[in-house]
Amino acid sequence: MKTKDIKILLVDDEPDILEIVSYNLSAEGYEVFTAKNGVEGVAKAKKKQPHLIIMDVMMPEMDGIEACEMIRNTPGLENTIIAFLTARGEDYSQVAGFDAGADDYITKPIKPKVLVSKVKALLRRLKEEKKEVDEIVKVGNIVINREEYKIVNDGEEIVLPRKEFELLSLLTSKPNKVFKREVILDKVWGNEVVVGGRTIDVHIRKLREKIGDDHFKTVKGVGYKFVL
């Protein structure tokens, strides 16, 4: 993705901050939008669908914590990168920010060049996530077509229910990496339903029957990994 195609939303009630940060990011070639409070920030996030949101915590009408939670619950914005830019460096403020769904925390004051470097680092996560969601992925003898929800194993097409497909897709995204149970539940089931550890075990058992027992390893007390 080219720099000019990347949209950044700045949300802050201090005009000077908006002007300085906007100027420096625009100079880098990013498309920059601004909002002066949380209410306006949420509205602009829904309208502009930014790739990155840099937001103050303490703002009138709606603070950054509440705005972040609303953005995270908006369809299409779940994976938008959100960083808090604030003078509040207290631990409790940072914890509240991360609990609300923020990806990072930037403490004011910050030099423009340092901020630009920080933004570039945050946007690298966007590129990494895009790599992980390539539509067609080949892992060993297994071909996973995420767009068509189709699996081909050793030339044989296999139809998997949605959750089995998403579980396999997650585990094969990083072969040999151990995915913890809580991570699997979050990535595959999210907030859809309340499920227990046994649900994962059942789905792994079904994948072993269809894909091959040797590919799925249990790490006792931790989770599962996919091996070639």
Residue pairs with C-beta under 8 A, 6 or more apart in sequence:
1 126
1 127
1 130
3 28
3 29
3 30
4 29
4 30
4 31
5 31
6 30
6 31
6 51
6 52
6 123
6 126
7 30
7 31
7 32
7 33
7 48
7 49
7 50
7 51
7 52
8 25
8 30
8 31
8 32
8 33
8 50
8 51
8 52
8 53
8 54
8 119
9 32
9 33
9 34
9 35
9 41
9 44
9 45
9 48
9 50
9 52
9 53
9 54
9 55
10 17
10 18
10 21
10 22
10 25
10 32
10 33
10 34
10 35
10 53
10 54
10 55
11 34
11 35
11 36
11 37
11 38
11 40
11 41
11 44
11 53
11 54
11 55
11 56
11 59
11 64
11 67
12 18
12 21
12 34
12 36
12 55
12 56
12 59
12 85
13 36
13 37
13 56
13 58
13 59
13 60
14 56
15 36
17 56
17 85
17 108
18 34
18 36
20 112
21 54
21 85
21 112
21 115
22 32
22 34
24 112
24 115
24 116
25 32
25 116
25 119
26 32
28 116
28 119
30 119
33 44
33 48
33 50
35 41
35 43
35 44
36 59
37 59
37 60
37 61
37 62
38 55
38 59
38 61
38 62
38 63
38 64
38 66
38 67
39 61
39 62
39 67
40 61
41 53
41 55
41 62
41 67
41 71
42 62
42 67
42 70
42 71
42 74
45 53
45 71
45 74
45 77
45 80
46 74
46 77
49 76
49 77
49 80
50 80
51 80
51 81
51 123
51 126
52 80
52 81
52 82
52 83
52 119
52 122
52 123
52 126
53 71
53 80
53 81
53 82
53 83
54 83
54 84
54 85
54 106
54 119
55 64
55 67
55 68
55 82
55 83
55 84
55 85
56 64
56 84
56 85
56 86
57 63
57 64
57 65
57 84
57 86
57 88
57 93
57 97
58 64
58 86
58 88
59 67
64 84
64 86
64 97
65 96
65 97
65 100
66 100
68 82
68 84
68 97
68 100
68 101
68 102
69 100
69 101
71 77
71 80
71 82
71 101
72 78
72 82
72 100
72 101
79 129
81 103
81 104
81 122
81 123
81 125
81 126
82 101
82 102
82 103
82 104
83 102
83 103
83 104
83 105
83 106
83 118
83 122
84 94
84 97
84 102
84 104
84 105
84 106
85 106
85 108
85 110
85 115
86 93
86 105
86 106
86 107
86 108
87 107
87 108
87 109
88 107
89 107
94 105
97 105
98 105
103 122
103 125
104 118
104 122
106 115
106 118
110 118
132 173
133 146
134 146
135 145
135 146
135 147
136 143
136 144
136 145
136 146
136 147
137 143
137 144
137 146
137 169
137 172
137 173
138 144
139 172
139 175
139 226
139 228
140 175
140 228
141 153
141 154
142 151
142 152
142 153
142 172
142 211
143 151
143 152
143 153
144 150
144 151
144 168
144 169
144 172
145 151
145 152
146 169
149 160
149 162
149 165
150 157
150 159
151 157
151 158
151 159
151 160
151 165
151 168
151 211
152 158
153 210
153 211
153 212
158 210
158 211
160 168
160 207
160 210
163 188
163 189
163 203
164 203
164 206
164 207
164 210
166 187
166 188
167 184
167 188
167 200
167 203
167 204
167 207
168 207
168 211
168 226
170 179
170 184
170 187
170 188
171 179
171 216
171 224
171 225
171 226
172 226
175 225
175 226
175 227
175 228
176 225
176 226
176 227
176 228
177 225
178 219
178 222
178 223
178 224
178 225
179 187
179 223
179 224
179 225
180 222
180 223
181 197
181 200
181 222
181 223
183 223
184 200
184 223
184 224
185 195
185 200
189 195
189 199
200 224
204 216
204 218
204 224
207 215
207 216
208 215
208 216
214 227
215 226
215 227
215 228
216 224
216 225
216 226
216 227
217 224
217 225
217 226
217 227
218 224
219 225
